[in-house]
Amino acid sequence: MQSFKILCLALGLGAFSAAQADLIAVKGSVDYWHYSADLSKPASALPSTELDDDHSMSYSIAVEHPVPFLPNAKIKHINLQAESDQSFAGVKSHQLDLDYTDFILYYEILDNIVSVDVGLGAKRLEGDIRQNYTNTLNVSSTLPMLYAQAGVKLPFTGLSANAEASFAKLDDEQVRDAQAELKYNFVDTPLVDVGAKAGYRILDIQLEEGSNNESKLKFKGPYLGVEAHF
């Protein structure tokens, strides 16, 4: 929830900045992600648990500017929830609730028909994971990350393709996040671009590697979204 408040603050500041200086560009998107989730505990003899399919809204906001050597900024946020079918006395055997936020500083290497961004940042994970009714893992981690994005536009069609990936690791925790999408701009003016997009995303999270509490999470599935560029 705290990460989401930061995201909303960034959105408000970005919109204010855009109103004050037309040299600053603001890009925001909202995605509906329908995912399947798997949860495994390597130290346990039990097989991995396939959780029920679930969905969530993903939000992102980026602020870009023309100042040399100063990086652009982006924030992405999603709340991940999933649970198993099995329950006892109303309690699910496996259940997770994680806030997942990226804080990214990046540079535009190319920005034309082909676009390329590279950068650094931090991933913030906060929440809890319950396994086998009683074993609860509390998660509160910030991991340094690498970030990259590449896209290509098809001139005069409104169509574009985009891929984005990030990798974060610190001590016994590791996160891989990748997505690819197609977008069609149905509004394309000098002041604003608005497009609809469809894509596929895969997210792998590994926590407390090598310990008895080691947990591996995998989320994957398609998403639909809307993106606006001011």
C-alpha positions as CSV (number, residue, x, y, z in Angstrom):
1,M,0.0,0.0,0.0
2,Q,2.8,2.4,0.8
3,S,4.4,1.7,-2.6
4,F,1.0,2.5,-4.3
5,K,0.8,5.8,-2.5
6,I,4.3,6.6,-3.8
7,L,3.1,5.7,-7.3
8,C,0.1,8.0,-7.0
9,L,2.3,10.8,-5.8
10,A,4.7,10.4,-8.7
11,L,1.7,10.4,-11.1
12,G,0.5,13.7,-9.6
13,L,3.9,15.3,-9.7
14,G,4.5,14.1,-13.2
15,A,1.2,15.6,-14.4
16,F,2.0,18.9,-12.7
17,S,5.4,19.0,-14.3
18,A,4.0,18.3,-17.7
19,A,1.6,21.2,-17.3
20,Q,4.4,23.5,-16.3
21,A,6.9,22.6,-19.0
22,D,6.1,21.1,-22.3
23,L,9.7,19.7,-22.6
24,I,8.8,17.1,-20.0
25,A,7.0,14.0,-21.2
26,V,4.9,11.8,-18.9
27,K,3.9,8.2,-19.9
28,G,1.5,6.2,-17.8
29,S,-0.2,2.8,-18.3
30,V,-2.7,0.5,-16.6
31,D,-2.7,-3.2,-17.3
32,Y,-5.1,-6.0,-16.4
33,W,-3.0,-9.1,-15.9
34,H,-4.6,-12.6,-15.8
35,Y,-2.0,-15.0,-14.4
36,S,-1.4,-18.5,-13.3
37,A,0.8,-18.9,-10.2
38,D,3.0,-21.7,-8.9
39,L,4.5,-22.0,-5.4
40,S,7.3,-24.4,-4.5
41,K,9.5,-25.1,-1.5
42,P,12.6,-26.9,-2.6
43,A,13.5,-28.1,1.0
44,S,10.2,-29.9,1.2
45,A,9.5,-33.3,-0.1
46,L,6.1,-32.2,-1.3
47,P,5.6,-31.3,-4.9
48,S,5.1,-27.7,-6.0
49,T,1.7,-26.2,-5.5
50,E,-0.4,-24.9,-8.4
51,L,-2.4,-22.0,-7.2
52,D,-5.7,-20.9,-8.6
53,D,-5.6,-18.5,-11.6
54,D,-5.9,-14.9,-10.4
55,H,-5.7,-11.4,-11.8
56,S,-4.4,-8.0,-10.8
57,M,-4.1,-4.4,-12.1
58,S,-0.5,-3.2,-12.9
59,Y,0.3,0.5,-12.9
60,S,3.3,2.4,-14.2
61,I,4.3,6.0,-14.6
62,A,7.5,7.4,-16.3
63,V,8.8,11.0,-16.5
64,E,11.2,11.9,-19.3
65,H,13.1,15.1,-19.8
66,P,15.7,16.7,-22.1
67,V,18.4,17.4,-19.4
68,P,21.7,15.7,-20.5
69,F,23.2,13.0,-18.2
70,L,20.2,13.1,-15.8
71,P,18.3,9.8,-16.0
72,N,14.6,9.5,-16.6
73,A,12.5,7.9,-13.8
74,K,9.9,5.2,-13.8
75,I,7.8,3.4,-11.2
76,K,5.8,0.1,-11.7
77,H,3.5,-1.4,-9.1
78,I,1.3,-4.5,-8.8
79,N,-0.3,-6.3,-5.9
80,L,0.0,-10.1,-6.4
81,Q,-2.5,-12.4,-4.8
82,A,-3.2,-16.1,-5.2
83,E,-4.4,-19.1,-3.2
84,S,-4.9,-22.9,-3.4
85,D,-8.1,-24.8,-3.7
86,Q,-7.4,-26.8,-0.5
87,S,-8.7,-25.4,2.8
88,F,-9.5,-26.4,6.4
89,A,-11.9,-24.6,8.6
90,G,-12.0,-21.7,6.1
91,V,-8.2,-21.4,6.0
92,K,-6.5,-21.9,2.6
93,S,-3.5,-24.3,2.7
94,H,-1.4,-22.0,0.5
95,Q,-1.9,-18.2,0.1
96,L,0.2,-15.2,-0.9
97,D,-0.2,-11.5,-0.9
98,L,2.7,-9.4,-2.2
99,D,3.2,-5.8,-3.1
100,Y,5.7,-5.7,-5.9
101,T,7.2,-2.3,-7.0
102,D,10.0,-1.3,-9.3
103,F,11.8,2.1,-8.9
104,I,13.8,2.7,-12.1
105,L,16.3,5.3,-13.3
106,Y,17.1,4.9,-17.0
107,Y,18.6,6.5,-20.1
108,E,17.1,6.6,-23.6
109,I,19.8,5.1,-25.9
110,L,17.6,5.3,-29.0
111,D,14.3,7.2,-29.5
112,N,13.0,7.0,-33.0
113,I,11.5,4.2,-35.0
114,V,13.6,1.9,-32.8
115,S,13.7,2.8,-29.1
116,V,16.1,1.4,-26.5
117,D,16.3,2.2,-22.8
118,V,18.7,0.9,-20.2
119,G,18.9,1.6,-16.5
120,L,19.3,0.6,-12.9
121,G,16.9,0.6,-10.0
122,A,15.5,-1.3,-7.0
123,K,12.8,-3.9,-6.6
124,R,10.7,-3.7,-3.5
125,L,8.8,-6.8,-2.2
126,E,6.6,-6.7,0.8
127,G,3.9,-9.1,2.0
128,D,3.5,-12.7,3.2
129,I,3.4,-16.2,1.9
130,R,1.6,-19.0,3.7
131,Q,2.4,-22.7,2.9
132,N,0.9,-25.8,4.4
133,Y,-1.5,-23.9,6.6
134,T,1.0,-22.9,9.4
135,N,4.3,-22.0,7.7
136,T,4.2,-18.3,7.0
137,L,7.1,-16.4,5.3
138,N,7.1,-12.7,5.9
139,V,8.7,-10.8,3.0
140,S,10.2,-7.4,3.2
141,S,13.1,-7.0,0.7
142,T,14.7,-4.3,-1.5
143,L,16.9,-5.7,-4.3
144,P,19.2,-3.8,-6.7
145,M,18.1,-4.4,-10.3
146,L,19.1,-4.0,-14.0
147,Y,16.5,-2.8,-16.5
148,A,16.2,-2.8,-20.3
149,Q,13.5,-2.0,-22.8
150,A,13.4,-2.2,-26.6
151,G,10.7,-1.3,-29.0
152,V,10.0,-0.8,-32.7
153,K,7.3,1.3,-34.5
154,L,5.7,0.5,-37.8
155,P,5.5,3.9,-39.5
156,F,2.0,5.2,-40.6
157,T,0.2,2.2,-39.0
158,G,-0.1,3.2,-35.4
159,L,1.3,-0.3,-34.5
160,S,4.3,-0.9,-32.3
161,A,6.0,-3.8,-30.5
162,N,7.8,-3.6,-27.2
163,A,9.7,-5.8,-24.9
164,E,10.8,-5.1,-21.3
165,A,13.0,-7.1,-18.8
166,S,14.5,-6.6,-15.4
167,F,16.7,-8.7,-13.2
168,A,17.4,-8.2,-9.5
169,K,19.5,-10.2,-7.0
170,L,20.8,-9.7,-3.5
171,D,22.3,-12.4,-1.3
172,D,19.7,-15.3,-1.2
173,E,16.9,-13.5,-3.2
174,Q,16.4,-13.2,-6.9
175,V,13.7,-11.8,-9.3
176,R,13.3,-12.1,-13.0
177,D,10.6,-10.1,-14.8
178,A,10.0,-10.1,-18.6
179,Q,7.1,-9.0,-20.8
180,A,6.4,-8.5,-24.5
181,E,3.5,-6.7,-26.1
182,L,1.9,-5.2,-29.2
183,K,0.3,-1.8,-29.1
184,Y,-2.0,0.2,-31.4
185,N,-2.3,4.0,-31.0
186,F,-5.9,5.0,-31.6
187,V,-5.1,8.6,-30.6
188,D,-2.0,10.2,-32.1
189,T,-1.6,13.9,-31.9
190,P,1.2,16.4,-31.1
191,L,-0.1,16.7,-27.6
192,V,-1.0,13.2,-26.6
193,D,-0.8,9.6,-27.7
194,V,-3.2,7.0,-26.4
195,G,-2.9,3.3,-27.3
196,A,-4.4,-0.1,-26.4
197,K,-2.0,-3.0,-25.9
198,A,-1.9,-6.8,-25.4
199,G,1.0,-8.8,-24.2
200,Y,2.4,-11.7,-22.1
201,R,4.3,-11.5,-18.9
202,I,6.5,-13.9,-16.9
203,L,7.6,-13.2,-13.3
204,D,10.0,-15.5,-11.3
205,I,10.7,-14.8,-7.6
206,Q,13.1,-16.8,-5.5
207,L,13.4,-16.1,-1.7
208,E,15.8,-17.3,1.0
209,E,17.7,-19.6,-1.4
210,G,19.5,-22.5,0.3
211,S,17.5,-22.3,3.5
212,N,14.7,-24.4,4.9
213,N,12.4,-21.5,4.1
214,E,13.4,-21.2,0.4
215,S,10.4,-20.4,-1.7
216,K,10.0,-20.1,-5.5
217,L,7.1,-18.3,-7.1
218,K,6.2,-18.1,-10.8
219,F,3.5,-16.0,-12.3
220,K,2.7,-16.0,-16.0
221,G,-0.1,-15.0,-18.3
222,P,-1.5,-12.5,-20.8
223,Y,-2.5,-8.9,-20.1
224,L,-4.4,-6.1,-21.7
225,G,-3.8,-2.5,-21.1
226,V,-4.0,1.2,-22.0
227,E,-1.1,3.6,-22.3
228,A,-1.0,7.4,-22.6
229,H,1.9,9.6,-23.5
230,F,1.7,13.3,-22.8
